[in-house]
Amino acid sequence: MKIAVMGGDGFIGWPTSLHLSDAGHDIHILDNLSRRWIDTELGVQSLTPMDSIQERTRIWHAETGRRIHFNLIDLAKDYELLKNWLSEHRPDAVIHFAEQRAAPYSMKSDRHKNYTVNNNVSATHNLLNALTELNLDAHLIHLGTMGVYGYSTVGAAIPEGYLPVGIETAGGETVSQEILYPSNPGSIYHMTKCLDQLLFQFYARNDGLRITDLHQGIVWGTHTEQTRRHAQLINRFDYDGDYGTVLNRFLIQAAIGYPLTVHGTGGQTRAFIHIQDSVRCIELALKNPPARGARVEIFNQMTETHRVRDLAEMIARMSGTKIAWLPNPRKEAAENELIVRNEKFRDLGLEPITLEAGLLGEIVDVAKKFAYRVDRARVPAVSAWTKDIAATINHDPEGKRLKSVS
Ligand SMILES: O=c1ccn([C@@H]2O[C@H](COP(=O)(O)OP(=O)(O)O[C@H]3O[C@H](CS(=O)(=O)O)[C@@H](O)[C@H](O)[C@H]3O)[C@@H](O)[C@H]2O)c(=O)[nH]1
């Protein structure tokens, strides 16, 4: 298949591009390199040293003989360029990762909120609009988030996208219907993914676009089979307070002897998936497109759930690192249960890599190898969800933010 990977230079876009190229597909990356610009803005860098996208694709070609093409296009701003590219290349599938993906970054300031909404919503809409205008029947796969469902404290199982409900008619009868699961985003970033969902519903119904939306959990790990092949194919690995995600952050913190940064009580339960499974799921979705005219296909792309403090305690035991119990910079439920249905990928043959797979040590090893690149001052998460919360955390010097260390 000819596949366009929008955002193919990013944390999941890059290993996905390699995985699908390895499987024999013709891969074309479209990316505005915004993630690299954000590193520059924030003054942080990936823990792992990353080469330019052109250099990465050159190495891939030298290693495998396969070409990955790169196009510098901004989906949100360069509508005509995007449309012309799609019109010329007419890909069989489009994988859409081209969005600002960090919740803390999206909450940093009014400017960051505007950027995240404008970028993410315009990128998605431009893509849908162009596919429709060109009458291009490419299967669109979007990387969404588990965070669209929110974290209720009720603990009922979360279905894959659609919720069966009974509605009472005027005649007193109860009719059953499946509705899109009510959105309950916890950040501006997550909110943009909820808005994306509505765009997908409209274009699937109105124009018959074939769309798959993957509601993914928190990704952990850094290597995949293909990124391991050469030092210069290495994936990016974020550890800073804005882009680092919780489990990877704890592992890096353990590697550099930094107290594990638990927000609040650590009672937040979240869904997780290893990056190798993430790219496998995308391939499975690619092989199983919805029919034209069908509703948006939704998968819950996660393999297990964990409570933040359980992860911290496990890594503390494993490494001897202390836990720092911090005031929570986010506005989120202090404790929640989370049960998630994920049979659809399991039925398609996914055999999940779980935390017990022994890969935690591998991540600590990567972190130790590149520990000299870590700026410890960038480890704390200081982006606050509200002005009131900011007043309690940001104005304190770093060390005093700790509530306690155990
Ligand atoms: O040092 C830390 C970092 C995070 N947390 C807590 O861990 C939980 C998860 O935070 P996260 O930064 O790992 O994940 P999140 O902000 O939800 O976003 C990440 O995970 C999402 C999937 S999900 O969480 O919505 O399922 C993706 O959509 C995003 O792109 C990705 O950045 C939160 O309760 C947070 O307060 C800590 O206790 N300590």
The ligand as an SDF file (V2000), in Angstrom:
LIG
                    3D

 39 41  0  0  0  0  0  0  0  0999 V2000
    5.6690   12.7500   36.6520 O   0  0  0  0  0  0  0  0  0  0  0  0
    4.4710   12.4780   36.5490 C   0  0  0  0  0  0  0  0  0  0  0  0
    3.7580   12.5510   35.3150 C   0  0  0  0  0  0  0  0  0  0  0  0
    2.4160   12.2450   35.3130 C   0  0  0  0  0  0  0  0  0  0  0  0
    1.7850   11.8620   36.4660 N   0  0  0  0  0  0  0  0  0  0  0  0
    0.3510   11.5200   36.4290 C   0  0  0  0  0  0  0  0  0  0  0  0
    0.2180   10.4340   35.5300 O   0  0  0  0  0  0  0  0  0  0  0  0
   -1.0090   10.4980   34.8280 C   0  0  0  0  0  0  0  0  0  0  0  0
   -0.7470   10.3780   33.3480 C   0  0  0  0  0  0  0  0  0  0  0  0
    0.0350   11.4670   32.8830 O   0  0  0  0  0  0  0  0  0  0  0  0
    0.8660   11.3450   31.5140 P   0  0  0  0  0  0  0  0  0  0  0  0
    1.6170   12.6310   31.3290 O   0  0  0  0  0  0  0  0  0  0  0  0
    1.6450   10.0870   31.5130 O   0  0  0  0  0  0  0  0  0  0  0  0
   -0.2980   11.1510   30.4170 O   0  0  0  0  0  0  0  0  0  0  0  0
   -1.3170   12.1630   29.7330 P   0  0  0  0  0  0  0  0  0  0  0  0
   -1.0870   13.5660   30.1270 O   0  0  0  0  0  0  0  0  0  0  0  0
   -2.6910   11.6240   29.9550 O   0  0  0  0  0  0  0  0  0  0  0  0
   -0.9780   12.0780   28.1820 O   0  0  0  0  0  0  0  0  0  0  0  0
   -0.3140   10.9690   27.5810 C   0  0  0  0  0  0  0  0  0  0  0  0
   -1.1910    9.8700   27.4750 O   0  0  0  0  0  0  0  0  0  0  0  0
   -2.3830   10.1230   26.6810 C   0  0  0  0  0  0  0  0  0  0  0  0
   -3.1770    8.8390   26.7150 C   0  0  0  0  0  0  0  0  0  0  0  0
   -4.3510    8.8030   28.0240 S   0  0  0  0  0  0  0  0  0  0  0  0
   -3.6640    9.1800   29.2720 O   0  0  0  0  0  0  0  0  0  0  0  0
   -5.3580    9.7920   27.7130 O   0  0  0  0  0  0  0  0  0  0  0  0
   -4.8660    7.4690   28.1020 O   0  0  0  0  0  0  0  0  0  0  0  0
   -1.9680   10.5280   25.2750 C   0  0  0  0  0  0  0  0  0  0  0  0
   -3.1170   10.8320   24.5290 O   0  0  0  0  0  0  0  0  0  0  0  0
   -1.0330   11.7200   25.3130 C   0  0  0  0  0  0  0  0  0  0  0  0
   -0.5950   12.0530   24.0140 O   0  0  0  0  0  0  0  0  0  0  0  0
    0.1700   11.4060   26.2020 C   0  0  0  0  0  0  0  0  0  0  0  0
    1.0350   12.5300   26.2920 O   0  0  0  0  0  0  0  0  0  0  0  0
   -1.6670   11.8040   35.2560 C   0  0  0  0  0  0  0  0  0  0  0  0
   -2.6070   11.4990   36.2260 O   0  0  0  0  0  0  0  0  0  0  0  0
   -0.5220   12.6210   35.8510 C   0  0  0  0  0  0  0  0  0  0  0  0
   -0.9280   13.5420   36.8380 O   0  0  0  0  0  0  0  0  0  0  0  0
    2.4720   11.7750   37.6690 C   0  0  0  0  0  0  0  0  0  0  0  0
    1.9200   11.4250   38.7060 O   0  0  0  0  0  0  0  0  0  0  0  0
    3.7890   12.0910   37.6650 N   0  0  0  0  0  0  0  0  0  0  0  0
  1  2  2  0
  2  3  1  0
  2 39  1  0
  3  4  2  0
  4  5  1  0
  5  6  1  0
  5 37  1  0
  6  7  1  0
  6 35  1  0
  7  8  1  0
  8  9  1  0
  8 33  1  0
  9 10  1  0
 10 11  1  0
 11 12  2  0
 11 13  1  0
 11 14  1  0
 14 15  1  0
 15 16  2  0
 15 17  1  0
 15 18  1  0
 18 19  1  0
 19 20  1  0
 19 31  1  0
 20 21  1  0
 21 22  1  0
 21 27  1  0
 22 23  1  0
 23 24  2  0
 23 25  2  0
 23 26  1  0
 27 28  1  0
 27 29  1  0
 29 30  1  0
 29 31  1  0
 31 32  1  0
 33 34  1  0
 33 35  1  0
 35 36  1  0
 37 38  2  0
 37 39  1  0
M  END
$$$$
